[in-house]
Amino acid sequence: MRRCVFLDRDGVLNRAIVREGLPYPPANLDEFQLVPGASEACAALKAAGFLLVVVTNQPDVARGSQKRETVESLNNALASQVAVDDVRVCYHDAPDACQCRKPRPGLLLDAARDWHIDLAASYMIGDRWKDIEAGAQAGCTTVFIDWGYSEKQPAAPDVRVSSLAEGVDWLLARERDRGL
């Protein structure tokens, strides 16, 4: 079984577009920008032996305000700049009641089955309560990047940090302390 770090995309690896205190995905490649230190953070996780899987909700496709091809081009841009092993996307909206839309853990559970991931030895890094809930439901340790959005906060992340780099430092220190 493999250890994995699941990463949300928007607001974790790339900058979210914040309007009126709420985060949104970039609308196109011109708006796409990695968060500072994303490449280095992912490289450090890979060097520590983690599989990296991006898990992202992209409901704007179901809502008709974004094209699937655009989301895929953003994912390709991300994968060309950051060492990730897989990108899993939920294109549904909340009324679809699918199992893959976070806060449900379907994206993580499917990846765990396909990649032989030990969820109890894995982490979920996210910037929204839905990420943390999905990670907790899957049995992962959760890392919440708190950007101060004007929305519901996660109930009980394992740790709250102010950046991806800080979260990865905490995670790697925790692994060293555990002798892993």
PLY file of the C-alpha trace (Angstrom):
ply
format ascii 1.0
element vertex 180
property float x
property float y
property float z
element edge 179
property int vertex1
property int vertex2
end_header
0.00 0.00 0.00
1.18 3.48 -0.87
1.12 6.76 1.03
-0.50 9.67 -0.76
-1.02 13.38 -0.42
-4.32 14.41 -1.96
-4.31 18.06 -2.99
-7.16 20.33 -3.93
-6.35 22.36 -7.04
-7.75 25.91 -6.81
-6.41 27.74 -3.76
-3.90 25.01 -2.93
-1.71 24.48 -6.01
-2.88 27.41 -8.10
-4.23 30.75 -7.01
-7.97 30.97 -6.58
-9.66 34.05 -7.97
-11.24 35.66 -4.89
-14.33 37.81 -5.39
-16.28 39.21 -2.42
-14.40 36.89 -0.08
-15.20 33.70 -2.04
-12.77 31.61 -4.10
-13.32 30.74 -7.76
-11.24 28.75 -10.24
-9.32 30.55 -12.96
-11.56 31.03 -16.00
-8.76 30.40 -18.49
-5.02 29.90 -18.88
-4.40 33.65 -18.67
-5.72 33.62 -15.07
-3.84 30.44 -14.11
-0.96 31.01 -11.70
0.71 28.59 -9.28
0.78 29.55 -5.61
4.30 30.49 -4.46
6.34 27.39 -3.66
3.88 24.87 -5.16
6.48 23.16 -7.36
9.00 22.96 -4.52
6.39 21.69 -2.04
5.30 18.92 -4.39
8.90 18.00 -5.17
9.58 17.66 -1.42
6.54 15.40 -1.01
7.63 13.24 -3.95
11.17 13.03 -2.52
9.62 11.77 0.75
7.95 8.95 -1.18
4.39 10.24 -1.45
2.10 9.71 -4.38
0.44 13.05 -5.31
-3.18 13.07 -6.47
-5.10 16.25 -7.24
-8.81 16.03 -6.35
-10.91 18.96 -7.55
-14.57 19.93 -7.83
-15.31 21.79 -11.06
-19.10 22.36 -10.93
-19.00 25.24 -13.40
-18.99 22.61 -16.17
-22.35 21.22 -14.99
-23.62 24.78 -14.55
-22.70 25.61 -18.14
-20.38 28.49 -17.26
-17.14 26.60 -18.02
-16.14 24.13 -20.73
-14.69 20.77 -19.82
-11.89 21.40 -22.35
-10.88 24.54 -20.44
-10.74 22.65 -17.14
-8.61 19.98 -18.83
-6.26 22.63 -20.26
-5.87 24.11 -16.76
-5.15 20.63 -15.36
-2.58 20.03 -18.11
-0.91 23.37 -17.33
-0.78 22.41 -13.66
0.66 18.95 -14.39
3.34 20.48 -16.63
4.56 22.69 -13.77
4.03 20.52 -10.69
5.01 16.87 -10.17
1.64 15.17 -9.64
0.77 11.55 -10.39
-2.92 11.96 -11.14
-5.66 14.57 -11.43
-9.19 13.52 -10.47
-12.08 15.86 -11.32
-15.73 15.97 -10.32
-17.64 17.86 -12.99
-20.99 17.60 -11.17
-22.94 20.23 -9.24
-24.42 19.71 -5.76
-27.95 18.81 -7.01
-26.42 15.87 -8.94
-25.83 14.12 -5.58
-22.84 12.20 -6.95
-20.33 10.39 -4.76
-17.31 12.15 -6.28
-18.19 15.74 -5.34
-16.41 16.84 -2.20
-17.37 16.84 0.70
-18.10 13.23 -0.24
-14.92 11.15 -0.40
-15.53 9.44 -3.76
-12.58 10.98 -5.61
-10.22 9.90 -2.83
-11.74 6.42 -2.50
-11.57 5.79 -6.25
-7.94 6.93 -6.38
-7.13 4.73 -3.36
-8.56 1.70 -5.15
-6.77 2.46 -8.43
-3.39 3.39 -6.91
-3.43 0.97 -3.90
-3.32 3.84 -1.40
-3.32 3.39 2.37
-5.79 6.14 3.31
-4.92 6.02 7.02
-1.29 6.84 6.13
-2.31 9.60 3.70
-3.12 13.31 3.82
-5.65 15.68 2.30
-4.55 19.31 1.80
-7.33 21.76 1.03
-8.47 25.35 1.41
-12.21 24.79 1.89
-14.34 22.90 4.39
-15.42 20.44 1.66
-11.82 19.34 1.13
-11.29 18.72 4.82
-14.59 16.85 5.19
-13.78 14.61 2.21
-10.34 13.85 3.60
-11.72 13.08 7.06
-14.43 10.81 5.64
-11.77 8.94 3.67
-9.70 8.47 6.85
-6.85 10.82 5.91
-5.03 13.34 8.08
-6.28 16.78 7.02
-4.34 19.99 6.42
-6.42 23.16 6.06
-4.88 26.16 4.30
-6.78 29.09 5.81
-6.98 31.93 3.30
-9.71 33.68 5.34
-12.51 33.10 2.84
-15.95 34.44 3.83
-17.58 31.01 4.00
-18.14 28.03 6.27
-14.98 26.87 8.03
-14.01 23.21 8.48
-15.10 21.61 11.72
-11.88 19.97 12.85
-8.88 19.85 10.52
-5.85 18.08 11.95
-3.85 21.26 11.36
-4.59 24.79 10.14
-1.82 26.57 8.18
-1.42 29.76 6.17
0.20 28.34 3.02
0.93 25.17 1.09
4.60 25.44 2.04
3.72 25.64 5.75
1.39 22.65 5.40
4.02 20.55 3.66
6.62 21.50 6.29
4.20 20.38 9.04
3.39 17.13 7.21
7.04 16.23 6.61
7.98 17.06 10.22
5.11 14.86 11.42
6.35 12.00 9.24
9.91 12.42 10.57
8.63 12.45 14.16
6.75 9.23 13.48
9.90 7.68 12.00
8.41 7.28 8.53
0 1
1 2
2 3
3 4
4 5
5 6
6 7
7 8
8 9
9 10
10 11
11 12
12 13
13 14
14 15
15 16
16 17
17 18
18 19
19 20
20 21
21 22
22 23
23 24
24 25
25 26
26 27
27 28
28 29
29 30
30 31
31 32
32 33
33 34
34 35
35 36
36 37
37 38
38 39
39 40
40 41
41 42
42 43
43 44
44 45
45 46
46 47
47 48
48 49
49 50
50 51
51 52
52 53
53 54
54 55
55 56
56 57
57 58
58 59
59 60
60 61
61 62
62 63
63 64
64 65
65 66
66 67
67 68
68 69
69 70
70 71
71 72
72 73
73 74
74 75
75 76
76 77
77 78
78 79
79 80
80 81
81 82
82 83
83 84
84 85
85 86
86 87
87 88
88 89
89 90
90 91
91 92
92 93
93 94
94 95
95 96
96 97
97 98
98 99
99 100
100 101
101 102
102 103
103 104
104 105
105 106
106 107
107 108
108 109
109 110
110 111
111 112
112 113
113 114
114 115
115 116
116 117
117 118
118 119
119 120
120 121
121 122
122 123
123 124
124 125
125 126
126 127
127 128
128 129
129 130
130 131
131 132
132 133
133 134
134 135
135 136
136 137
137 138
138 139
139 140
140 141
141 142
142 143
143 144
144 145
145 146
146 147
147 148
148 149
149 150
150 151
151 152
152 153
153 154
154 155
155 156
156 157
157 158
158 159
159 160
160 161
161 162
162 163
163 164
164 165
165 166
166 167
167 168
168 169
169 170
170 171
171 172
172 173
173 174
174 175
175 176
176 177
177 178
178 179
